[in-house]
Amino acid sequence: MTNSFDETTNNLDMLNAPKDGHKIIERIISDATSIATSTLEEGKIKADEIIADAENNARIYIENARREFDTLSANIIERKKNIAMLEVRKWILKAKKDVLDKAFEKALERLLQLKKDKYLKIIDGMLEYAEDGDIVCISEKDKRTITKKFITDYAVSRGIKLNVSSESVNIDAGLILISTALEKDLSFKSELSLLRDEIESEIALILFGK
C-alpha cells in the first residue's frame, strides 16, 4: 500500500478527527504486535519441529539404505525438505492472518465498550453522511442511546429531515442509512472491515517486514 498513515486516517469515516484515527490504528498495531510476538514464536517452534522431523526421517532412511540407494536417498531428502518448507510457509501465513484477525477483533471490542458520550460523538460523525429524507436504522440495544430526539436535533442542526425506523436492525453498533436509491452500512463491523482493507498491508509490513 502506498498511502501514508495520514492519508489512511483521512478515510476513517467512523471517526470524527484524524487524531482519533491515529489512535485506533496505533492501538491495532500495538495489539497485533503483542499477539504476533507469541504467535510467531509458536510458529518458529512449529517450523523447527517440522523441519527437524523431516530431516530426521530422511537421515534414518539414508542410514538404512546408504549403499544401495545413494541417489534415491538424496532425492527423497530434497523432496521431504520441500514438503516441510511448504507446510512451514502455510502455517506462518495462517499465523499472520490470525494475528491481524485478533487485532481487529480487539479494536471492535473496544469500540463496543465506548462510553455514551464518545459513542454518540462517533454516531454524530456517521450522520454527516445522511441526506435529506434518509431513514436511520439502529440496533435494538442502541434505542436507549441513539434516541429519536438525538437524531431529530442533529437533523435540525443541518436543516434536513431524517426519519428513525421503528424496526431495529441486526448490527453490533453504529447505524444504517437508507435512501430511495442507496443503503449505507455504517455499522462498526462494516467500518472496521473497510479500514482493514485500507491498512492491512501497511500493518503487516510493520509487523512482519514483508
N, C-alpha and C positions, 0 to 999 in steps of 0.2 A: 504494500500500500504506500502510495506516495504522499498522501495527506499528512500534515503535521498534526500533533495533538490539538493545537489551537484551532485548526480547520475542522478537526473532528468534533470538538466540543461545540462549535457553532451549529452543528446539526443535531444537537441533543434537544429535540423539540419538547421532551417531557420536563425539562428543567428551565428555570427562569433566567439564569445568568450563566455565562461561560465559567465563572469560578465554581459553580455547583457542578458543572460538567467535569471540570478537572478533578474535583473531589471524588465523584463517582468512579472515574477512570482510574485515578490513583489508588482508590480502595480496591477495585477489581484486580489491579496489578499486584497490590500488596497481598491480597488473599491468594491469588494464583501463585505468587512466588512461594508463599508458605506451604501451599498444597504441593507445589512442584518439588520442593526440597525433599519431602518424604516420599512422594510418588516416584520421582526419578531415581532416588536411591534404591527403592524397591526394584525399579526397572533395571538398574545396573547389576544388582544382585541376581535377578532373574536371568539377565543376559549372560552373565558369567556362568551361571549354573547350566544353561542350555549349551553354551559353547564347550564348557568343560566336559559335560556329559557326552557330547558328540565326539570330542577329541579322545576321550577315554574309551568309548566304544570302538573308535577307529584304531586306537593303539592296541586294544585287545585282539582285534581282528588281524592286525599286522603281525603280532607276535605268534598267533596261531597258524598263520599261513604265509609267513615271510618268504620262505624259499621258493615256493611254487607259484605264488600269486603277487609278485612284487608290483607289476604294472597294474593289475586289477586292484590291488590294495590302495595304490596311490589315487586311482580314480575314485574309489569309494570314499577315501578320506576327503577329497575335494568336494565330492557330492554331499557328504554329510555336513561339511562346514558350510556349504552354500545354503543348504536347507536350514541349518541352525541360524545363519545370519538373516534369512528371510523371516524366520519366526521372531527373532530379536527385533527387527525393524517393525514388524506388525505390532508387537507388544508395546514398543516405545511410542508409536503413533497413537495407539489406543490410550496410553498413559497421558500423553499430551492433551488429547481430546478430553479425557476425564478431568484434568486439571482445569481447563477452561470452563467445562460444564459446571464444576463445583464453584468456581469463582463467580460465575454469573448467577448461579442459584443463590449464593450468599448475598449478592447485590440485590436480587429480588426480595429476599427475606428482609433485608434492611429497609428497603423502600416500603414494604408492607407494615413495618413497625414504626413508621414515622409518627411523630406527634401530630395532633389535629391541625395546628397552625401551619406546620411545614407541609403537611399533606395538601391542605387547601391552597397553599401557595403554588404547588405543582398543578393542581386542578385548574387554578386561575390561569396558569400559563397554557395549559391544554385548550382552554376555552378560547384562546386567541385564534384558534383555527376554526371556530364556529362561524357560520354565515347566517344571515338573517333568515329566520324561518326554520332553522335546523331543529331536530328533535334530539334532546340529550338523554342518553340511556346510561344508567348506572346499575351497580350490583345491589342485591337485597341488603347486604351488610353495610353498604355505604349510604343508605337512605337517611340515616340519622346524622350523617356527617355532611354529605353534599345535599343540602336541603333545597327545596323549591325556592325559598327566599334567597339563598346564596346564588342560584342560577339567575333568578329574576333581577337581583341587584346588579349582577355582572352585566346582563343584557341591557339594562337601563343605562349603565355607565358607558356602554358602547353605542347606544342608540339603535339597538337591533331587538328583534323578538326571538326568544328561544322557548321551546316547549319541552317540558320534562315528561318523559314517557312514564305511564302508570305501570308498565311492565318492567321487571328487573331483567338484567342480562347476566349471563354466566361468565363473569370475568373476575380476576383476582382483585384488581383495583384499577382506578383510572376511570375512563368513560368511553362511550362510543357516540359519535355524532352522525346523525342520519339526515340527509337532504333528499330531495326528489330524485337526484341523479347519482348520489355518491354516499358511501358509508365509510367513515374514518374510524378505524380501530385505534384508540389511544389508551388501551389498557397497558399496565406496566409490563406485562409479559411480552406484548407485541412491541412496545417501545424498546425494551432491552434486547429483543431479537434483532431489531434494526440496528441498534447500537453495536451489537456483536458483529454483524455483517461488516460494519464500517471499521472496527478497530481490532478484530481478532488477529489479523495477520501482523499488525504492529505489536500487539501484546505478545504473540508467540515469538516474534523476533527478539523482544526484550528478554523473555524468559528462557528461550531455548537456543537463541543465536542463529536460528535458520528456520 
